[in-house]
Amino acid sequence: MLKAYRYRIYPNKEQERQLAKTFGCCRFVYNQTLAYRKDAYEKKKSLSVKQIVIIIAIES
């Protein structure tokens, strides 16, 4: 049986700004990781999580 809980939050303006910034950073890292993994797949190579972290850290 699957169970889910939902919690509503009511952030103020400053919290909304910080959440938007955090989600933007997460989206950027996810998209970069996806691009690197797709590129590696097309080249018949694999990338470890450690390699991806190093690449993103160097380029950022």
Summary of the structure (lengths in Angstrom):
residues: 60
radius of gyration: 16.9
end to end distance: 42.4
largest distance: 47.4
contacts: 98
relative contact order: 0.09
helix: 68%
strand: 0%
